[in-house]
Amino acid sequence: MKFQSTRNASPNLGFRDAFASGLAPDGGLYLPESLPCMPDTLLNGDTSSYASLAFEFLRHFDTDHSPEELKALIDRSYEGTFDDPATAPLKKLADNLFVLELFHGPTLAFKDFGLQLVGNLFEDQIQRSGQSINVLGATSGDTGSAAIHGLADKKGVNVFILYPKGRISPLQERQMTCTEADNIFPIPIEGSFDDAQLIVKELFGDLEFKAQVGLSAINSINLARVLAQSIYYFHAWAQLPQSARANDPTFVVPTGNFGNILAGWLAGKMGLPAQHFSIATNRNDILYKLFTTGRYQVGEVHSSLAPSMDIQVASNFERFLFYQLNGDGKQVAELMQNIKQGADLQIPDFDCDSFAATHSSDQEITALIRQVYEKYDYIVDPHTACAFKDLDPSRTNIVLSTAHPAKFPDTIEQAIAVHPTHPALEKLKSRTPVCYEKPAQAKAIREFILANQA
């Protein structure tokens, strides 16, 4: 399997090289040259072994590792790493309503599904090449902690995570700053996640610096992240009762950076029978506007009760745009440059029939947490709560629950007078946070990485 850039101006690469590169030299994002049709075993397979399902999926893309090597990487990523036997259990709340729980990993968020695998792939890369790497990423909350957990104390790698100061939950920040690992460098900056992501992309675009320090990506600009997230859509379908499958299922996905829902849409193009997806956003509703008007309008980022979705520039939208424009890399590059310059764009011939979208204010998020608790005796975090707005009762709805509610105890307590806890989070409260605050400037981050590289 080879992988191409969304901007068509870089050589196609094998899995290992595309993974190691992260961002293509032309500034684009990697996608498979073609999408395979997945076998029926992924739709009706053994739901007790998530690792087996992951192997059956990923072997179509990673043809660089031998089957034995790939299976070992996957087993290390998913066997015994998650605290539920199903890894991603599907819970029934009502006849037409299910919740896919994606918060049973080590950092209690869906990002663990991609970043446990990515951490092991980086370790494999270092062992094969004998060269140290420096991992750079930006986070709006959960990506950073999941990446850190996957790479903490691993030899030959240092991890630099940018995040918006004061705009993530206190427990999300503690998951990044209380690791006590010498190779972890959490970096708060003034501004938004978009500001942090812009710095990351600028540094990856500096090809000389990228080569000098062995820069690698952990954000969902790295294709391995998105592919790993496609797996749990097939896993959800395999757990879905036959009666529910017949009722035109919709996956309802909280998303800010578009990676989580893109993974589902790609799964649909690879044979997942569910072809409907509903985008759930918070007050930063650029994706809601896009999928209801076809217009991409970047605005100001507002803080919210669902901070991981406080995003205006959705990185993975470029991959979706590539398909919308029938693989015209030149046009993708032009539109992305216009977006970078702040232009409002009407996407040409925008086809979004597979998507619905909602947006929720902070007041609505609080009300939705309360409503779900009172109706189903089930507690959802503020991001997942957004997915319960305006559900279509005529369809089977599969809500992706993206984080454990204990990561946002103040919001939950305000809504339902219950203070959720989790032992892994309670342990963090006794540790001393360590972070490295820097100005929101690529130059400052470049200098810091050079001074602390692996």
N, C-alpha and C positions, 0 to 999 in steps of 0.2 A: 504494500500500500504506500502510495506517495501522497504528499500533502502540498497544496498550492496556496499562495498568498491571495487574499481578497483583492489585491491591487495588481496582480498579474505581472509584476516587474521584478520578481525574484525567482531563483531556481526552485523547482519542486524538490522536496526533501523527503527522506524516509522518516519513520516515527521518531527514532532517537534524536535525529538532528532537528526536526521540527520542535520536539519537546524541549531540547536544550536551548534552542534559539528564542522561544517564546514569541516575541514580536519579529515579523519578517524584516529583512533589511530595507525593504521599500516602505515600511511603516504599516503594512497590512497585517492581517491575522490569518493564521493557517486554517485551512479546511481540507477534508479529504478530497482527492481528485474526483471520486465518485462515492456515493453512499450505498453500502451493501444492503440487501434485503435479509433481515434476520430470520433464522429458522423458527419453526413453531415451538421448539423446546424453550425459547425465551418467553413465550406467551403462556405455556401450560406446564412449565417445568417444576422441579422440586423447589418449593418456596422456603424450605428449611435451610438451604445453603446459598446464602447471598454470594459467597466467593465463587461457587460453581457457575452461577448465573453471570457474574462479572467476567469470568474467564471466557465463557461462550460468546460474550459480546466483544470484549476487547481483543480477542485473537484475530478478529477481522481487520483491526487497525494496526496493532503492533505486530508486524511481521518481521521485525528486526531481532527481537528476542526469540529464543527457541520456545516451544510450548511449555517445556519444563521450567525454564527461567521465568516466563510470564506467570505461570501458575504459582510459583514460589513468591513472586512479588505481590500478587493479588492476595494470597493466603496471609502474608504478613500484614497486609493492609486491613483485612476485614475479619479474619478469624481471631476471636477473643478480644477484639478491639472495641466492640460495641456491647452495650449492657443489656440488650434484648436478644433472645435467641433468633428472632426473625431479622435482626439488624435494622430493617426498616418496616416495622409492623403496620398493617392496614387495620385501623380500628373503625368499627361500624357505630355511627351515632344514630342513624335512622335508616329506613329502607332505601332511600335514595341519597344518603349522605355518609361519606367515609372520610377518614383522616389518615393520611400517610405520615407517620411519625418519623421525622428525619433528625431527631435530636438525641439519639441514643449513643452518639460517639463521644470521644474524650472531651470535646469542648462544648457539647450539648447544642450543636447547630448543624445544619445540613452541609455546611462547608467541609465537614470531616470526611464526607464520602469522596470528594475529590482530593483533598489535601493529605489524607493518609496515604493514598496511592502516590501522589506527587512526591511526598517525602521519601518514600522508598525508591522511586525512580531516580531522584537526585542522588541518593546514596549509591545506587547502582552505577550512575553516570560517573561519580567520583572514583569508584573502585576500578571501573574500566579504563578511564583516561589517566588516572593518577594525578589529576589536576584539581586544585581547590576551586570552589565556586562561591560567588556571593549572590544571595537571593534577595531580590528587591520587590516589594509589593506595596500597594495602598489598600487600606481597609476602611469600611464604614462601620466596622464592629466585629463581625464574625470571621471574615477571611483571615485577618491577622492572627487571631488566637489559634485557629485551626492550623495555619501554616507553621506557627511557632511550635505547637505541640508535635506536629509531624517531623520537625527538624531540630528540636532542642537537643543539645549535647551530641549531635551527630558530627563525626570527624570530617574535616575538610570543607565545612560550609559555615558561613556566617549569614545571618538573616537580618535584613533591614526593613522594618515595617513602618510606613508613614500612616498617620491617622489624624483626623481633625480634632484638635484639642477642645475638650469640653463638649463634644458632640456625639459621644458614644456613652453607653451606660457605664456606671462605675464598675460593675462586675465584668463587663466586656474588657474594660481597660486593665483590670487586675489580672485577667487571664493572659494578657500580653506582658505586663510589667512585673509579675511576681513569679516568674519561672525559675529564677535562681540559676539560669544557664548562662555560661560565659559567651556563647556564640549568638545571643539574641540581643538585638538593638531596636527597641520600640522608639519611634520618633514622632512625638506630637508636634503638629504645626498649626499655626493660626489659619483659619479658613475652613473650607468644606472638603468632603471626600473628592469632589471633582478637582480641586486645587492639588490635592495629593496625587491623584491619578495623572494629572497633566505633567507633574514633575517626573513620575515614573516613565511615562511615554517619551518625554524629552530625553531622559538619560538612556533609554533603550534605543532611541534614534541616534545617539552619539556612538557610532559604530566603533570608533577608536577606543573610547572609554569602555564600552561593552566588552571588547576583546581583551583590553588591558586587565580588567578585574574579574573576568569570567562571569559576567552578569547573567542571571537567570530569573525567570518570572514565575510568580505563584498566583497572580491574579488570573481571572478567567480569560485574559488574553492568551494564556497558555491552553492550547487545545485539549491537553490531557484532562484538565479540570472539567471542561464541558462534556467530553465523552464519558467521563466517570459519572457525571450526574444523569446522563441519559439512562443508565442502567436501572436506576430505581423506578423509572416509569414502567419498564417491563416487569420489574418485581412487583409493583403495585397491581398491574393487570393480572399477573399470575395468581395473586391473592384474592382478586375480585370475584364474588359469586357469579355463576352463569346468569342468574336472573338480573343482576345489576348490569352485566355486560350488554344486555339486549336493549338497554334504555338510553342509548346515545350518550355515553359517558363524556363528561367534561373534566379536565384537570384545571383546578383553580389554584393559581400560583402567585404568592406574594413575590414581587420582584422589583428591584431598583436598577440593577445593572444589566438586566435582560438575559443573563447567563442561564439562570435556572429554568426559565420558560423556553429559551432557545434549545436547551437540552431536550425538553419534551417534544418540541416541534420537530427537531431532527429525528427523534425516535419515531414520530409519526411518519416521516419520510422513509424510515427503514422498516416499516411493517407493523408498528404499534397500531392496533385497530382504532383506538380513540383518536379522533381527528379534530377535537374541539378543545380550545385552551382559553381560559379567562385570566387576564392580567389584573392583579390586585395591587394597587398602589396607595400611598399615603397622600399627604397634601402636596408633595413634590410629584406632580402628576403628568410629567412630560410624556410618559408612555401611554397613559390614558388618553391624552389629547392626540397623540400620534395615531393610535388605533381606532379613534372615533372620527378623526378629521383627515388623516393622511398627511398631516402637517407636523414637522419637527421644529419646535420652538423652544430653544434653551432659555430658561429664566433663572431667577435667583434661587439658591438653595435655602430652604427654611428648616429650622430644627423642628423635630416632631417627636411624638411618643413612640414612633417606630423608626429609630435612628439609622438602622442599616439600610433603609430605603431613602435616606436623605441625599438623593443623587439627581442631577439633571442631565449629565452626559453619560448615556448608557453605552459602555464600551462594546458590548456584544451585538449591539444593533448593526454594526458594520457587517458582521457575518450574515445576518438576515437580509441586509440590503444587497449583498452580493447575489443572493438567490433571487431577490426581487428584480434585479437588473440583469438577470440571465447570465451572470458571470462576467459582466463588463467591468473589468478591473479599473480601466481608465476612468469610467464614469463614477465608480465607487470612490476612487482617490479624489476626484474633483468635488464630489458632494461632501466627503469627510473634511476636506480642507475648508469648504464653505462653512460647515458646522463649527469647526475649530475657530473660525473667525467671527462666530456669533451670528451667522445668517439664519433667518427663518426659512425653512425649505418646505415646499410642497413635493412630496416624493412622487416621481412620475409613475403612472399606472399602478398605484399602490394597491396590492391585493392582500386584504386582511380578513378574508371571509372565515378563516379558521379561528379568529380571535374575537373575544369580547373583552371589555375592560371596565373596571370600576375604580373609584378613588374615595378615600375616607379621610375626613378631618380628624383631629385629635379627639374632639368631642364624640364623634362617631366611633372611633376606636374604643374608647372607654365603654360606650353603650354596647358595642358588639361583644366585648369580653364578658360583660354582665349578661347579655342575652344568651350567649352560648353556655355559660355556667348555669343559668337558671333553667334553660330548656333541656340541656343534655347532661348536666352535672359533669362538665368537662372544662378544664382551664386551658386557655390558649394564650400565647404571648401576643404582644401588640401587633407584630407583623402578620402572624397567622390570622388574627382577628379581622384584618382587612379583607381576607378571602371569604368571609361569611356575609359580606354585603351583597344584597340583590342576587342571591343564588337562584338559578332557574329551577323551579320545582318539577318541571316536566322531564328533566334529565337526571341521570346519576351524576352526582358531584363528588369528585375526589379532591379534597383540600390538602395541599402540601403544607404540613406544619413544620416551619423552618427553624424554630428554636425552642428550647425548654423555657417555660414561663418563669422559672427561678432566676433567669438572667435579667429579668425586669420586675423585681419584686415591688417596687414603689408603685408602678403603674397598675399592676395586678391588685395590690392592696387598695388603691384608690377606687378601683372599679367594683370589687366584690368583697372587700374587707377580709381577704385571705392573703397571708404572706407566704408565698411559695419558697421552698428552700431545696438545696441539693447538696449532698456531702462534699462533692468536688469543689463547689463554689465556697462553701463554708471554710474549707481549709485555706483558701486564699486570703481570708480576712486577717490572718495573723502574720502574713508576710509583708515585708517592706517593698514597696514598688520601686522599680528602677527604670528610668526612661531618659531620653536624650533630646530635649526640646531644641528645635532648630527653626530658623525662618523658612517660610514657604518659597524657597528659591532653589532651583536645580543646582546652582553653583555651590550652595552650602551643603546640600546632600551629597554631591559628587565629592567634595573635600572630605566629608565625614566618612564616606565609604572608603576612600583612599587611605585614610588614617587608621581604619579599623578592619580592613579586608582580611579574609581568611588566608 
